[in-house]
Amino acid sequence: MRQVRHFSHTADIRIQVEADSLEELFLAGASVISDLLKPDFCQEHKAFSVLKKIDVRSPDITALMIDFLSDLLTHSYTSKSIFCHIEMRRLTDQMVNATISGCPVDGFDEDIKAVTYHEANILKNKSGNWETMLILDI
């Protein structure tokens, strides 16, 4: 189960992400990036020609998610691609190793400058799900 809620925010996009596992939370955050860069692209494409590896280490799980999403965003811009599939090879509280797969695009519909640490704080909510707020600088 994944849940994503958008909130209005001046010059930024503010999104609450919730999932029943840490892996699903990371995947939900990644799908937010892809959907903002090119809405519905991943629903229309199933064959992927661009493969990249992400290997990130951070001091805590919240920083790890922001760093992971920042790497994903960097790969999107440097490869001019949308990454629709993520294979999490290893995820701990301080490291993530993943393979991302996607397709080249001619351009992006939204310009995301950065995934910020502002308001990010991964925690388990009263329902037992993992959640965090993501603020994307646009």
Buried (B, 14 or more C-beta within 10 A) or exposed (E): EBEBEEEEBEEBBBBBBBBBEBBBBBBBBBBBBBBBBBEEBBEEBEEBEBBBEBEBEBEEBBBBBBBBBBBBBBBBEEBEBBBBBBEBEEBEEEEBBBBBBBBEBEEBEEEBEBBBBEEBEBEEEEEEBBBBBBBBEE
